[in-house]
């Protein structure tokens, strides 16, 4: 009898734990469970652009942690990936942002909500989100998609680090493609990590400090790396003077088939 009672209690406890686990998993899939990631990327808005961004990020690093915020999705679009969490809610609301642990995120990406009809309303919503994020985490690196370039000033006031005007980028790529037929294929290869060569950015290894840009370019060519510019004092310099000397705080921008792991000698 005692054995039967014990088996019954064990079965009840097991069923209870299973029920709790299933319920938690369902809630997580519905965007109702708070994010516990740290130093992660928060993407705001779900559409074909955010899907492409997430896939590119996963291709770059399978272990990257991502929190997706949206107020329309019913379920996490990546239910089988433990590194992608979904938060259902209004991203202009600080409580929603806090549920995505924005306070400990390293990067935030705000995508324009093109379901809104008026351009200024789209940008206005994005600015509100940027302001809310800046209040919670002023140290985050914030990227925002802008629809109307006359609104850039408002994004800068919201401390957005990187502003992308998607329509301008698309039209400029189109023009270069018309003028130079091989350019579009080169651009497609360089901006995706699914095949071929890509752009990368890396801190300048100490052994290269003091070299001229020309000397560094020659050194890197031996490693099958093409140097295209440097990032210095928050500015990007493409194809600078060959005589410019490399500074300890510089970061190099280069093209390579894979990200190169420099040894800091």
Secondary structure by P-SEA (a helix, b strand, c coil): caaaaaaaaaaaaaaaaaaaaaaaaaaaaacccccccccbbbbccccaaaaaaaaaaaaacccbbbbbbbcccccccccccccbbbbbcccccaaaaaaaccccccbbbbbbccccccaaaaaaaaaaaaaaaaaaccccbbbbbbccccaaaaaaaaccccccaaaaaaaaaaaaaaaccaaaaaaaaaacccccbbbbbbccccccccccaaaaaaaaaaacbbbccccccccccccccccccccccbbbbbbcccccccccc
